[in-house]
Amino acid sequence: MLSKFFRPNLILNSVTEITPALLREHGLRFLLLDVDCTLKRYRDTLLPESSLRWIESLQQANIGLCLLSNGKKHRIQQVAEQTALPYVAAAMKPLPFGIRTAISSLGFDKAATGIAGDQIFADILAGRWAKIFTIYVAPIHPEEEHWYTRIKRPLEKRLLPHF
């Protein structure tokens, strides 16, 4: 029962596996995107070309996007400027406040909004609490993260096979 609450609606190997067709299949027109270890390595300041091309493909398909990160504003703003995407920094995930802020400020339809991220105990839990569609993606180089994020990874690995 408890694991049901942490269960993502969808599990993928990479955020770039999310296509406009896949989003439409699940009734999604808007996507909130975690940044660190989802779109880029934690220590990188800018997104790799593959993430930029992927974002562009979603934008061309008229998918509404917003960066949603627990990172500090100055870090996330750099990525936002690189992509010209709106963003919510210091989102306080797993609390749903950042999700609600993004949805309301951008005029997204909550029923057609999903969140994609690499952490079950932050991104997925926040999405579940906000009652939106959740997509878990395998993290990009999680060994670079802060210790307080890395300590959750073994428990996430134990949960994933049950989903």
Backbone as a ProteinNet text record, in pm:
[ID]
protein_1_A
[PRIMARY]
MLSKFFRPNLILNSVTEITPALLREHGLRFLLLDVDCTLKRYRDTLLPESSLRWIESLQQANIGLCLLSNGKKHRIQQVAEQTALPYVAAAMKPLPFGIRTAISSLGFDKAATGIAGDQIFADILAGRWAKIFTIYVAPIHPEEEHWYTRIKRPLEKRLLPHF
[TERTIARY]
82.2	0	86.2	187.5	274	348.8	397.8	472.4	384.3	252.8	159.4	166.2	187.8	194.4	319.7	426.2	552.1	564.1	467.7	472.9	449.8	546.7	525.4	425.4	359.8	268.8	345.6	469.1	549.7	696.3	770.9	914.6	990.1	1088.9	1168.2	1316.8	1399.2	1544.2	1600.7	1535	1585.1	1468.6	1487.4	1384.3	1361.5	1465.5	1451.1	1364.5	1325.5	1230.8	1087.3	1066.3	932.8	911.5	815.4	785.5	649.4	624.4	490.5	381.1	407.3	307.6	280.6	386.4	370.6	289.3	319.7	244.6	97.7	71.6	-67.2	-140.3	-69.4	-127.7	-180.2	-115.4	-156.1	-236.1	-278.5	-362.4	-288.5	-157.2	-76.1	-41.6	-56.4	-17.2	86	111.5	204.4	296.5	423.3	519.1	610.3	617.8	709.7	835.1	950.1	1075.2	1171	1212	1321.9	1446.8	1547.7	1668	1786.2	1834.2	1955.9	1934.1	2021.4	2020.2	1901.8	1819.6	1711.3	1745.1	1774.5	1810.2	1960.9	2034.3	2179.1	2246	2377.2	2453.6	2443.6	2449.7	2432.4	2530.9	2655.7	2759	2768.1	2705	2706.7	2620.7	2661.8	2584.2	2486.8	2513	2426.4	2381.6	2276	2222.1	2305	2312.9	2380.2	2293.7	2356.7	2288.1	2169	2182.1	2071.7	1946.7	1963	1848.1	1788.6	1873.1	1823.8	1741.9	1790.9	1717.3	1583.8	1586.2	1464.2	1361.1	1404.1	1313.8	1254.9	1338.9	1294.2	1186.6	1205.3	1106.7	971.8	974.2	847.9	783	863.4	809.8	746.2	810.1	755.9	623.5	603.4	477.6	375.3	405.3	314.9	290.3	392.2	385.2	432.3	350.4	389.1	490.2	601.1	707.9	742.1	786.3	834.5	938.5	1049.6	1150.8	1104.8	1119.9	1076.7	1186.7	1255.1	1372.4	1379.1	1440.7	1471	1598	1666.8	1789.8	1764.5	1869.9	1860.2	1839.4	1778.6	1740	1857.2	1972	2083.7	2130.2	2118.3	2157.6	2054.6	1928.3	1821.9	1797.7	1818.1	1799.2	1893.3	2015.2	2110	2053.8	1997.9	1939.6	1814.9	1735.1	1613.8	1648.3	1751.5	1793.7	1843.9	1907.9	1958.8	1843.6	1732.4	1619.4	1504.3	1505.4	1394.8	1265.8	1282	1165.4	1137	1009.8	978.8	1029.8	1045.4	1097.1	1044.5	1045.6	1020.3	1140.8	1217.7	1333.5	1294.9	1379.2	1351.8	1207.9	1170.4	1032.2	987.2	1079.1	1048.8	984.9	1020.4	970.9	1028.9	954	832.8	702.3	708.7	584.9	531	400.5	342.6	334.1	384.5	367.3	426.9	548.3	611.7	532.5	476.8	393.3	270.5	204.8	84.5	115.9	229.7	271.7	291.9	363.7	389.2	258.8	172.4	47.1	-38.9	-53.9	-141.5	-79.9	49.4	109.8	120.2	129.3	141.1	7.8	-95	-226.4	-236.2	-154.5	-160.4	-288	-342.4	-455.6	-398.9	-434.1	-378.6	-401.9	-518.8	-551.7	-466.1	-404.6	-323.1	-174.9	-138.1	-0.4	66.1	192.8	273.1	402.8	472.2	604.2	700.2	821.1	925.2	1045.3	1094.7	1210.3	1276.6	1392.9	1476.4	1469.5	1388.8	1384.1	1242.8	1230.3	1100.6	1056.3	1149.8	1113.4	1110.7	1124.5	1111.8	1012.4	1052.7	970.2	840.6	853.1	735.1	639.8	694.1	609.4	538.8	609.3	547.5	433.4	458.1	354	233.6	258.2	147.4	65	135.1	62.8	-15.4	38.2	-30.6	-138.1	-141.5	-239.3	-224.8	-97.4	-71.2	2.5	11.8	77.5	227.7	287.1	428.8	510.2	628	718.9	855.2	895.6	1028.5	1126	1240.7	1348	1473.9	1551.8	1676.5	1767	1831.4	1915.7	2043.7	2086.9	2212.8	2321.4	2416.3	2530	2488.2	2409	2365.1	2478.3	2592.8	2705.9	2759.9	2718.3	2764.2	2676.8	2563.8	2469.2	2521.4	2450.7	2480.4	2455.3	2522.1	2509.1	2365	2289.3	2152.7	2058.6	2095.1	2017.4	2065.3	2196.2	2251.9	2206.1	2181	2141.4	2003.7	1922.8	1790.3	1795.2	1903.1	1910.3	1899.1	1964.5	1949.3	1804.7	1730	1589.5	1508.3	1537.6	1470.7	1498.8	1623.1	1660.2	1585.6	1559.5	1484.8	1338.5	1282.4	1142.7	1115.8	1204.6	1181.2	1141.3	1204.2	1161.8	1016	959.7	822.4	721.3	770.3	680.3	670.3
-120.2	0	126	129.7	246.7	267.1	157.2	170.5	224.8	202.6	254.3	407.1	469	614.6	668.1	589.6	631.6	586.2	507.9	448.7	555.3	571.1	663.1	604.4	690.4	642.2	577.6	623.9	576.1	574.9	474.2	464.1	452.8	541.4	542.5	548	514.3	519.1	659.4	745.1	880.1	974.5	1098.5	1198.8	1213.9	1190.2	1205	1095.8	995.5	894.7	946.4	1059.5	1120.1	1191.7	1143.8	1202.7	1272	1360.6	1420.4	1314.2	1209.2	1102.2	1031.8	1005.8	941	1030.4	1158.1	1251.7	1255.4	1264.8	1266.7	1137.8	1025.9	895.2	897	973.9	983.5	1110.9	1179.8	1297.9	1420.4	1425.9	1536.2	1637.5	1765.5	1875.7	1967.3	1941.2	2024.6	1933.5	1976.4	1893.3	1979.8	1945.1	2008	1921.9	1987.1	1913.6	1942.4	1837.6	1850.3	1879.6	1939.1	1979.9	1888	1891.2	1817.6	1667.3	1599.6	1453.8	1403.3	1495.9	1461.2	1513.2	1642.7	1704.9	1719.4	1720.4	1742.3	1678.1	1666	1620.3	1726.4	1684.4	1776.9	1893.6	1865.4	1969.9	2056.5	2015.5	2096.6	2221.1	2329.1	2452.6	2470.3	2401.8	2412.8	2275	2272.9	2147.2	2095.8	1963.3	1906.8	1927.5	1917.8	1937.5	1842.2	1719.2	1622.5	1669.9	1727.3	1779.2	1900.7	1985.9	2104.4	2064.5	1967.1	1919.7	1857.3	1781.5	1717.3	1823.1	1923.3	2031.6	2100.8	2127.3	2191.1	2107.6	1975.4	1888.3	1893.5	1904.1	1915.2	2051.1	2155	2288.7	2294.6	2233.9	2232.2	2157.4	2065.2	1989.9	2059	2182.9	2263.4	2202.9	2139.6	2090.8	2205.9	2244.5	2349.1	2294.1	2363.9	2316.9	2419.5	2368.5	2453.3	2374.7	2439.6	2377.8	2390	2281.8	2279.3	2213.3	2290.6	2238.2	2283.3	2198.8	2238.8	2323.1	2334.3	2412.7	2560.6	2628.9	2772.5	2848.8	2964.9	3044.5	3070.9	3110.1	3145.4	3027.2	2905.1	2785.7	2752.7	2757.1	2717.2	2825.9	2949.2	3059	3045.9	2998.7	2976.8	2879.5	2771.4	2670.9	2727.8	2799.6	2859.6	2957.4	3035.3	3129.8	3055.9	2942.9	2863.2	2807.5	2778.5	2715	2811.1	2927.5	3023.3	2964.4	2874.4	2815.5	2888.9	2894.3	2945.1	2845.7	2891.8	2802	2838.8	2738.4	2755.4	2694.3	2777	2729.8	2718.7	2652.4	2630.3	2580.2	2480.1	2430.8	2352.5	2315.7	2245	2107.4	2042.1	1905.4	1818.6	1731.1	1667.5	1740.5	1854.3	1928.8	1975	1983.4	2014.2	2163.3	2250.1	2394.6	2445.4	2401.5	2445.4	2402.2	2282.8	2232.9	2320.2	2348.3	2432	2571.6	2626.2	2758.7	2757.6	2657.6	2648.9	2636.3	2546.4	2522.8	2648.8	2713.4	2831.1	2951.7	2975.1	3094.1	3082.7	2961	2942.2	2908.8	2890.7	2859.4	2719.3	2627.7	2488.4	2423.5	2331.3	2251	2138	2136.4	2037.5	1894.3	1868	1732.9	1691.1	1787.8	1757.4	1785.5	1790.9	1822.2	1701.7	1680.3	1575.7	1633.9	1554.4	1592.3	1479.2	1516.1	1417.8	1448.4	1345.8	1365.6	1235.1	1247.7	1131.3	1086.1	1151.6	1113.9	1075.4	955.2	909.5	991.7	1019.2	1087	1239.2	1290.1	1434.6	1456.1	1426.7	1454.9	1374.1	1243.8	1156.9	1181.4	1189.6	1215.2	1350.3	1452.3	1584.7	1575.7	1504.2	1487.7	1412	1308.7	1232.1	1320.5	1398.1	1487.8	1595.3	1639.6	1740.9	1678.9	1545.4	1470.8	1496.3	1487.2	1496.4	1369.6	1351.1	1235.1	1242.6	1128.8	1127.4	1035.4	1085.4	1008.2	1003.9	884	864.5	834.1	902.3	872.1	838.5	747.8	709.6	832.4	849.4	968.3	966.3	1086.1	1105.9	1131.8	1042.3	1055	1099.6	1018.6	1056.5	1064.3	1005.8	1009.9	1152.1	1245.5	1384.9	1469.1	1415.3	1490.7	1512.2	1600.4	1621.3	1491.8	1476.6	1355.9	1331.4	1438.5	1420.8	1368	1383.2	1321.4	1178.9	1158.3	1024.3	922.4	965.6	867.4	806.6	872.7	819.3	718.9	721.3	638.6	488.3	432.6	287.7	245.2	325.3	292.1	300.8	400.9	411.1	286.7	242.8	122.9	0	-5.6	-120	-112.9	7	22.1	-2.2	43.6	41.2	-95.5	-205.6	-334.7	-371.8	-313.6	-344.2	-264.4	-169.3	-87.1	-144.7
0	0	0	87.4	94.9	-36.2	-95.4	-220.9	-332.6	-324	-423	-429.8	-315.8	-309.7	-377.7	-379.8	-440.8	-586.9	-632.2	-765.9	-874.1	-964.7	-1076.9	-1175.8	-1250.7	-1354.1	-1469.2	-1489.1	-1599.9	-1557.5	-1599.9	-1570	-1702	-1720	-1842.7	-1809.1	-1905.9	-1886.2	-1896.8	-1972.6	-1995	-2022.8	-1986.7	-2013.4	-2163.2	-2241.8	-2387.4	-2450.6	-2374	-2422.7	-2420.5	-2356.3	-2351.9	-2484.8	-2560.2	-2690.4	-2686.8	-2781.4	-2788.4	-2799.9	-2877.8	-2893.5	-2760.8	-2684.2	-2553.5	-2459.6	-2459.7	-2374.3	-2415.7	-2545.3	-2593	-2555.3	-2563.8	-2528	-2383.4	-2298.9	-2157.9	-2127.9	-2232.5	-2216.5	-2163.3	-2184.8	-2131	-2240.3	-2204.3	-2292.6	-2228.2	-2099.5	-2022.4	-1941.5	-1928.2	-1857.4	-1771.3	-1643.4	-1550	-1547.2	-1558.5	-1572.4	-1457.9	-1389.1	-1295.6	-1377.6	-1315.5	-1388.8	-1358.8	-1235.7	-1198.5	-1202.8	-1273.6	-1290.8	-1372.4	-1421.9	-1513.5	-1652.7	-1662	-1789.5	-1808.2	-1697.6	-1702.1	-1581.3	-1590.7	-1474.7	-1365.8	-1241.3	-1129.7	-1135	-1162	-1155.4	-1281	-1388.8	-1510.3	-1490.1	-1549.9	-1537.4	-1653.2	-1763.9	-1881	-1927.4	-2005.5	-2056.6	-2173.4	-2186.5	-2304	-2428.9	-2541.5	-2669.9	-2685.5	-2637.5	-2650.6	-2576.8	-2459.2	-2383.8	-2453.4	-2508.8	-2579.9	-2703	-2778.9	-2897.3	-2856	-2746	-2697.5	-2656.4	-2581.3	-2539.6	-2662	-2759.3	-2882.8	-2952.5	-2953.7	-3019.8	-2948.2	-2816.3	-2742.2	-2766.4	-2770	-2796.7	-2935.8	-3034.8	-3170.9	-3177.2	-3084.2	-3077.8	-2986.9	-2948.2	-2863.1	-2725.4	-2669.9	-2532.6	-2442.8	-2347.5	-2253.3	-2154.6	-2135.1	-2047.5	-1940.3	-1826.7	-1718.1	-1639.2	-1609.2	-1523.4	-1379.2	-1303.5	-1164.2	-1083	-1000.8	-932.8	-787.9	-706.4	-569.6	-564.1	-677.1	-683.9	-658.9	-622.4	-596.4	-726.4	-712.7	-828.5	-923.5	-873.2	-962.3	-1047	-994.2	-1070.3	-1177.6	-1141	-1232.8	-1337.8	-1300.7	-1395.1	-1515.5	-1491.9	-1602	-1705	-1656.4	-1745.4	-1813.6	-1738.7	-1794.5	-1906.9	-1887.6	-1991.4	-2115	-2094.8	-2206.7	-2290.5	-2226.5	-2294.5	-2323.7	-2260.9	-2269.1	-2210.6	-2113.5	-2046.8	-1916.5	-1878.1	-1744.7	-1640.7	-1517.8	-1414.4	-1276.9	-1190.8	-1047.9	-978.7	-910.7	-834.9	-687.8	-610.7	-468.2	-450	-527.3	-534.2	-411.1	-325.7	-200.7	-220.7	-332.4	-352	-240.3	-181.2	-229.9	-197.2	-133.9	-112.4	-247.5	-262.3	-393.6	-427.1	-341.2	-360.9	-491.9	-526.8	-650.8	-773.3	-767.7	-877.7	-891.6	-781.6	-785.7	-837.6	-795	-842.1	-992.7	-1043.2	-1186.9	-1265.4	-1224.1	-1295.1	-1297.9	-1183.6	-1179.2	-1249.9	-1232.3	-1293	-1445.1	-1496.8	-1641.8	-1708.3	-1627.8	-1683.3	-1740.4	-1689.5	-1733.2	-1679.6	-1754.7	-1710.9	-1624.3	-1498.4	-1405.6	-1454	-1509.3	-1555.4	-1674.3	-1743.5	-1861	-1834.5	-1706	-1667.8	-1603.3	-1639.4	-1578	-1526.4	-1447	-1398.4	-1431.2	-1476.8	-1505.5	-1417.9	-1348.6	-1263.3	-1224.9	-1164.1	-1132.8	-987.9	-905.5	-764	-721.4	-671.7	-622.7	-502.2	-410.2	-285.8	-297.6	-417.8	-440.7	-554.9	-676.4	-794.4	-798	-781.3	-792.2	-675.7	-556.7	-440.4	-451.7	-497.9	-517	-618.5	-727.8	-828.8	-776.8	-696.6	-637.7	-543.9	-460	-367.9	-443.3	-556.3	-636.2	-726.2	-728.9	-808.3	-958.3	-1004.3	-1147.4	-1192.7	-1321.6	-1381.6	-1352.3	-1316.2	-1277.9	-1368.3	-1407.4	-1492.2	-1423.5	-1387.7	-1328.3	-1441.3	-1439.5	-1534	-1455.6	-1509	-1441.5	-1430.3	-1314.5	-1294	-1378	-1415.6	-1487.2	-1383.5	-1370.3	-1277.4	-1136.1	-1067.7	-932.9	-830.8	-861.5	-767.1	-748.6	-833.1	-822.5	-730.4	-688.7	-607.2	-465	-394	-252.5	-175.8	-64.1	18.2	60.7	89.4	139.5	31.2	-92.6	-200.2	-223.4	-219.4	-244	-140.2	-16.2	85.3	57	-24.4	-58.8	-173.5	-250.5	-371.2	-344.8	-242	-219.4	-193.5	-121	-95.7	-225.6	-307.8	-437.7	-522.3	-522.3	-600.2	-551.2	-422.2	-366.6	-405.5	-418.3	-453.7	-602.7	-688	-833.6	-888.5	-850.1	-906.5	-874.7	-770.5	-731.9	-814.2	-888.5	-971.3	-1110.2
[MASK]
+++++++++++++++++++++++++++++++++++++++++++++++++++++++++++++++++++++++++++++++++++++++++++++++++++++++++++++++++++++++++++++++++++++++++++++++++++++++++++++++++++

